[in-house]
Amino acid sequence: MIDKNSDNWQKLPFLLRCWFALDFFSLRPTRTAARNVEVLSHVFGFTFCVLGLVSEPALVGGIYLLSNAYLFRLLTWQHDKYGVWYDSETLANDTPRVL
């Protein structure tokens, strides 16, 4: 959970604090969970886009999944930038991976 008494949290603007509190729909967001959602969304998004050559609804679903993956990448970047992850040891040990 975000330490709401820390100086880092208190310095954030109100709208950004609301964004971080609601973005993962979780009381304890972790970087690993965000990475898993991002990777799964990319894999299924690309798969559905390929299936979109046969079925137009599959293409639309693939575009939605790819959009979701990039949204989670943005959320991960924002959490890294402001240091508001629940588990700080994950942030220190988790290095970016190239897929």
C-alpha positions in Angstrom: 0.0 0.0 0.0 1.2 3.5 -0.7 2.6 5.3 2.4 0.4 8.3 2.5 2.5 10.0 5.2 5.8 10.0 3.2 7.2 13.2 1.8 7.2 11.7 -1.7 3.4 11.1 -1.5 2.7 14.4 0.1 4.5 16.3 -2.7 2.3 14.8 -5.5 -0.6 16.8 -6.9 -4.1 15.8 -5.8 -5.1 14.4 -9.3 -1.9 12.3 -9.5 -2.6 10.9 -6.0 -6.1 9.9 -7.1 -4.7 8.4 -10.3 -2.2 6.2 -8.3 -4.9 5.2 -5.8 -7.3 4.0 -8.5 -5.2 2.8 -11.4 -4.6 -0.8 -10.5 -7.9 -1.5 -8.7 -5.8 -3.0 -6.0 -4.8 -1.9 -2.5 -1.3 -3.3 -3.0 -0.1 -2.8 -6.5 3.1 -4.5 -7.4 5.5 -4.0 -10.3 5.4 -7.8 -11.1 1.7 -7.8 -11.5 1.8 -4.8 -13.8 4.6 -6.5 -15.9 2.5 -9.7 -16.1 -0.6 -7.9 -17.4 1.6 -6.0 -19.9 3.2 -9.1 -21.3 -0.1 -11.1 -21.5 -1.8 -8.2 -23.2 0.9 -7.9 -25.8 1.0 -11.6 -26.5 -2.8 -11.9 -26.9 -3.1 -8.6 -28.6 -0.6 -9.6 -31.4 -2.3 -13.0 -31.6 -5.7 -11.5 -32.1 -4.4 -9.0 -34.6 -3.1 -11.9 -36.7 -6.5 -13.6 -36.3 -7.9 -10.3 -37.5 -6.9 -11.2 -41.0 -9.7 -13.7 -40.9 -12.2 -12.1 -38.5 -12.7 -8.4 -38.1 -13.9 -8.6 -34.5 -10.7 -10.4 -33.6 -8.7 -7.4 -35.0 -10.7 -5.0 -32.8 -10.1 -7.1 -29.8 -6.4 -7.2 -30.6 -6.2 -3.5 -30.9 -7.9 -3.1 -27.5 -5.5 -5.6 -25.9 -2.5 -3.8 -27.4 -3.9 -0.5 -26.1 -4.2 -2.0 -22.7 -0.6 -3.2 -22.8 0.7 0.3 -23.6 -1.5 1.8 -20.9 0.0 -0.6 -18.3 3.5 0.4 -19.6 2.6 4.0 -19.0 1.3 3.2 -15.5 4.5 1.2 -14.7 6.6 4.1 -15.9 4.7 6.6 -13.8 4.9 4.4 -10.7 8.7 4.0 -11.3 9.1 7.8 -11.8 7.3 8.7 -8.5 8.4 5.7 -6.5 4.9 4.7 -5.2 5.1 0.9 -5.6 3.9 -1.2 -2.7 7.0 -3.4 -2.6 10.2 -1.4 -2.9 12.4 -4.5 -3.1 10.7 -5.5 -6.3 11.6 -2.2 -7.8 15.2 -2.6 -6.9 15.5 -6.2 -8.1 13.3 -6.0 -11.2 15.3 -4.9 -14.2 13.6 -4.1 -17.5 13.6 -7.0 -19.9 13.5 -6.8 -23.7 10.9 -9.1 -25.2 
